[in-house]
Amino acid sequence: MTLILFFVIFGVIVIGHEFGHFLLGRMNGIGVVEFSIGMGPKFCSFTRKGTVYSLRLLPIGGACMFAGEDGAETVNSENIGKSFSEANVWGRIATVAAGPIFNFILAFFLTLIIFHMNGVNKPIISEVIPDTPAEQAGLQAGDEITRINGGRVHFFDEISTSLMFNEGKAVEITYKRDGKEYETTLLPAYDEEGQYYYVGVYHYRKPEESMVSGWEWIRYSFYNVGYQLKMTYKSLAMLLGGKVPMTDMAGPVGMAQIVGNTYEATRAYGLRIVFLSMARIAILLSVNIGFMNLLPLPALDGGRLVFMLVEVLRGKPVPPEKEGMVHFAGFVALMLLMVFVFYNDLSRIFAG
């Protein structure tokens, strides 16, 4: 069941990403040679209007290959459209950027479903534990946290993540009580056994506080995608800054393990809870993949966008052979990173 759930989640994310490329490419008149889900040898395929739609043997990744891109040619005369290089530079930019952007759109629609089914965990304090930093700072049950260090807070989970990224330093808290706003300074305490910072507040779900509808429903869904984006780039910054060890990186095997553990922890509560948990993982993965693909690194969508923006500035494209060499070097580096992450995943599994 773990592998099935993981492949379904990853498949949905890959389809969303590649469909973004596909749709914008078609809108800009670019011929699509192949739209594939998976990698490696073809498992099955069919052709429609010159485009091959294929399912490949290894259910990781996917591709939307355009005519004239990386040496690809049209399949036959039915593949109506120009080659990728013949398209207007802004059309190519839109086509490449659409993949990651569609990852964010997918995350937004999955959030809409979750919030419709389960409501929103708003940052309202249900209980303050005695003799904790929260009590010492004057916080009380019923207070709504609105800002931490000046940054807007929309979800209760943001309290703990803000503390994690703040690394134990004092935080400025803005909160609402009886319709009025107040400010206080709070110094998190450190749990030696659990190795995390805490303030001493709990949140219990109340239907009258959590359910949203109409514009509020849409607004909070946008907030959630923004929150996941913030989590992603701050986590990456901590990783690159050496504050998180490289061994904490997780790849497909590690994510499959997380899916399996989550399924085992929620299956007793029924299909609804399993679905909500899997949808949350899909949101996290979709935003992560979208963000990582926008990084200006060779072989990624962001790296290709850099060359196109250089083309806009220069008024002419970078010679294809030079761009190809850069992307090839980036691809090799990416494969080496994947091997490292794969080794990390296996090490964690066997060590556990």
C-alpha positions in Angstrom: 0.0 0.0 0.0 2.9 2.4 0.8 4.3 2.1 -2.8 0.8 2.5 -4.3 0.1 5.7 -2.3 3.5 7.1 -3.0 3.3 6.5 -6.7 -0.2 8.0 -6.8 0.9 11.1 -4.9 4.1 11.5 -7.0 2.2 10.8 -10.2 -0.3 13.5 -9.6 2.5 16.0 -8.8 4.4 15.0 -12.0 1.3 15.2 -14.2 0.5 18.7 -12.8 4.1 19.9 -13.4 4.4 18.5 -17.0 0.8 19.6 -17.9 1.9 23.1 -17.1 4.7 22.9 -19.7 2.3 21.1 -22.1 -0.5 23.6 -21.9 1.6 26.7 -22.2 3.7 25.1 -25.0 0.5 24.4 -27.0 -0.8 27.9 -26.3 2.4 29.3 -27.8 2.2 27.1 -30.9 5.0 24.8 -29.9 4.7 21.1 -31.2 4.8 18.5 -28.4 6.7 15.4 -29.4 6.0 13.3 -26.2 4.2 13.7 -22.9 5.4 11.0 -20.6 4.9 10.0 -17.0 7.8 8.0 -15.5 11.3 7.4 -16.8 13.1 4.6 -18.5 11.6 2.1 -21.1 8.1 2.7 -22.3 5.5 0.6 -20.5 2.6 1.6 -22.8 1.8 4.5 -25.1 -0.6 6.0 -27.7 -0.3 8.7 -30.3 -2.8 11.5 -30.8 -2.2 14.4 -33.3 1.5 13.6 -33.5 2.1 13.6 -29.8 3.0 10.4 -28.0 1.4 10.0 -24.6 3.4 7.4 -22.7 3.7 5.7 -19.4 7.3 4.6 -18.6 8.5 1.8 -16.5 10.1 3.7 -13.6 7.3 5.7 -11.8 9.6 8.6 -10.9 9.6 11.8 -12.8 8.2 12.7 -16.2 8.8 14.8 -19.3 7.1 17.0 -21.8 9.4 17.0 -24.9 8.9 19.7 -27.4 9.8 19.7 -31.1 13.3 20.8 -31.7 14.2 20.7 -28.0 17.4 18.8 -27.1 17.5 17.3 -30.6 13.9 16.0 -30.6 12.0 16.1 -33.9 8.3 16.0 -34.6 6.9 12.5 -34.7 5.0 12.9 -37.9 3.2 15.5 -40.1 0.2 15.5 -37.7 2.3 17.2 -35.0 1.3 20.7 -35.9 3.4 23.4 -34.3 6.8 25.0 -34.5 9.9 23.9 -32.8 10.8 25.2 -29.3 13.6 27.4 -30.5 11.3 29.1 -33.1 8.9 30.3 -30.5 9.0 33.8 -29.2 11.4 34.1 -26.2 8.6 35.2 -23.9 6.5 32.3 -25.1 9.4 30.0 -24.2 9.8 31.6 -20.8 6.1 31.1 -20.1 6.3 27.5 -21.2 9.3 26.7 -19.0 8.0 28.6 -16.0 4.5 27.0 -16.2 5.7 23.6 -14.8 6.7 24.9 -11.4 3.8 27.4 -11.3 1.4 24.6 -11.9 2.9 22.8 -8.9 1.9 25.8 -6.8 -1.6 25.8 -8.4 -2.0 22.1 -7.7 -1.0 22.8 -4.0 -3.6 25.5 -3.9 -6.4 23.3 -5.1 -5.5 20.5 -2.8 -5.5 23.0 0.1 -9.0 24.1 -1.0 -10.1 20.5 -0.6 -8.5 20.0 2.8 -9.9 23.3 4.2 -13.3 22.5 2.9 -13.3 19.1 4.5 -11.4 19.9 7.7 -11.3 23.6 8.3 -8.3 25.8 9.3 -6.2 25.6 12.4 -6.2 29.3 13.1 -3.6 30.6 15.6 -6.0 30.8 18.5 -4.6 29.6 21.9 -6.9 27.1 23.6 -4.7 26.6 26.7 -1.6 28.1 28.3 0.5 25.7 30.3 1.5 27.1 33.8 5.1 28.1 34.4 6.0 28.3 30.7 7.3 31.1 28.6 3.8 31.8 27.2 2.4 32.3 30.7 5.3 34.5 31.7 4.7 36.6 28.6 1.1 37.2 29.6 -0.6 35.1 27.0 -4.0 33.6 27.8 -6.5 31.1 26.4 -8.5 32.7 23.6 -5.7 35.0 22.4 -5.1 35.0 18.7 -1.5 35.2 17.6 -1.4 37.6 14.6 2.3 38.3 14.1 5.7 36.8 15.2 8.7 39.2 14.8 6.6 41.3 12.5 5.7 38.4 10.2 2.0 37.7 9.7 0.7 34.4 11.2 -2.3 32.6 9.8 -2.0 29.1 11.2 -1.3 27.6 14.6 1.5 25.5 13.1 3.4 28.7 12.2 4.1 29.3 15.9 6.2 26.2 16.3 7.9 26.6 12.9 8.8 30.2 13.6 10.4 29.1 16.9 12.4 26.4 15.0 13.8 28.9 12.5 14.4 31.5 15.2 16.8 29.1 16.9 15.8 29.9 20.5 16.1 33.7 20.3 13.5 36.0 21.9 10.5 36.7 19.6 8.1 39.6 19.5 4.5 38.4 19.6 1.5 40.4 18.5 -1.8 39.0 19.6 -5.5 39.9 19.7 -7.6 39.8 22.9 -11.2 41.0 23.0 -10.8 42.8 19.7 -7.7 44.8 20.7 -4.1 44.1 19.7 -1.2 43.7 22.2 2.5 43.0 22.0 4.8 41.0 24.2 8.3 39.5 24.1 8.7 35.8 24.6 11.8 33.7 25.1 11.3 30.1 24.1 12.4 27.3 26.4 14.4 24.3 25.2 13.3 20.7 25.8 16.6 18.8 26.3 15.0 15.4 25.9 12.9 16.2 22.8 15.5 18.7 21.5 13.0 21.4 20.4 12.0 24.9 21.5 8.6 25.4 23.0 6.5 28.2 24.5 3.7 26.3 26.3 0.5 26.8 24.3 -2.0 24.3 23.0 -4.7 24.5 20.3 -7.9 22.4 20.4 -9.9 22.4 17.3 -13.3 24.1 17.7 -15.7 23.9 14.7 -16.9 27.4 15.1 -13.3 28.7 14.9 -11.9 26.3 12.2 -14.5 26.2 9.4 -14.2 28.6 6.6 -16.2 29.4 3.4 -16.4 31.8 0.6 -13.5 34.3 0.2 -12.0 33.3 3.5 -11.7 29.8 2.3 -9.8 30.9 -0.9 -7.8 33.4 1.1 -6.5 30.9 3.6 -5.7 28.5 0.8 -3.4 31.1 -0.7 -1.9 31.7 2.7 -1.1 28.0 3.0 0.8 27.8 -0.3 2.7 30.9 0.9 3.4 29.2 4.2 4.7 26.1 2.5 6.9 28.2 0.3 8.4 30.0 3.3 9.0 26.7 5.0 10.8 25.4 1.9 13.2 28.2 1.3 14.0 28.7 5.0 14.7 25.0 5.3 17.0 25.2 2.3 18.7 28.2 3.8 19.3 26.3 7.0 20.7 23.3 5.0 23.1 25.5 3.0 24.1 27.4 6.1 25.2 24.2 7.8 22.5 24.5 10.5 20.9 21.3 9.3 23.1 18.3 8.3 23.1 17.2 4.7 22.2 13.7 6.0 18.7 15.1 6.8 17.9 15.4 3.1 15.3 13.0 2.0 14.7 11.7 -1.6 12.1 9.4 -3.1 12.9 6.5 -0.9 12.7 8.7 2.2 9.4 10.3 1.1 8.0 6.8 0.4 8.9 5.9 4.0 7.2 9.0 5.3 4.1 8.1 3.3 4.1 4.6 4.7 4.6 5.8 8.3 1.8 8.3 7.9 -0.5 5.7 6.4 0.1 3.3 9.3 -0.5 6.0 11.8 -3.8 7.2 10.3 -5.4 4.0 8.8 -7.2 3.2 12.0 -9.1 6.5 11.8 -10.7 5.8 8.5 -10.4 6.7 4.8 -11.1 10.4 5.4 -8.2 10.9 7.7 -5.9 8.9 5.4 -6.9 11.1 2.4 -6.4 14.3 4.4 -2.9 13.2 5.5 -1.9 12.1 2.0 -3.1 15.4 0.5 -1.0 17.3 3.0 2.1 15.3 2.0 1.2 16.0 -1.7 1.0 19.8 -1.0 4.3 19.8 0.7 6.0 17.8 -2.1 4.3 19.9 -4.9 5.5 23.2 -3.4 9.0 21.8 -2.8 9.3 20.5 -6.4 7.9 23.8 -7.8 10.4 25.8 -5.7 13.4 23.6 -6.4 12.7 23.7 -10.1 12.7 27.5 -10.1 16.2 27.7 -8.6 18.7 29.1 -11.2 20.7 25.9 -11.5 21.7 24.1 -14.7 19.4 21.3 -15.9 16.5 22.7 -13.9 13.7 24.9 -15.2 15.2 27.8 -13.3 18.5 27.3 -15.1 16.8 27.3 -18.5 15.0 30.5 -17.5 18.3 32.2 -16.8 19.5 31.5 -20.3 16.3 32.9 -21.7 16.5 36.0 -19.6 20.1 36.5 -20.8 18.7 36.2 -24.4 16.2 38.9 -23.6 19.0 41.2 -22.4 21.4 40.3 -25.2 18.8 40.4 -27.9 20.0 37.0 -29.2 20.1 33.5 -27.8 23.1 31.9 -26.1 24.8 29.4 -28.6 22.9 26.1 -28.1 26.2 24.1 -27.8 27.3 26.3 -24.9 24.0 26.1 -23.1 23.9 22.4 -23.7 27.3 21.9 -22.0 26.2 23.9 -19.0 22.9 21.9 -18.6 24.8 18.6 -19.1 27.2 19.5 -16.3 24.3 20.4 -14.1 22.5 17.1 -15.0 25.6 15.2 -13.9 25.8 17.1 -10.7 22.1 16.5 -10.1 22.5 12.8 -10.6 25.4 12.7 -8.1 23.2 14.5 -5.6 20.4 12.0 -6.2 22.9 9.1 -5.5 23.9 10.8 -2.3 20.3 11.4 -1.2 19.4 7.8 -2.1 22.3 6.6 0.0 21.1 8.8 2.9 17.6 7.3 2.6 18.8 3.7 2.7 21.2 4.5 5.6 18.3 5.9 7.7 16.1 2.9 6.9 18.6 0.3 7.8 19.9 2.3 10.8 16.3 2.5 12.1 
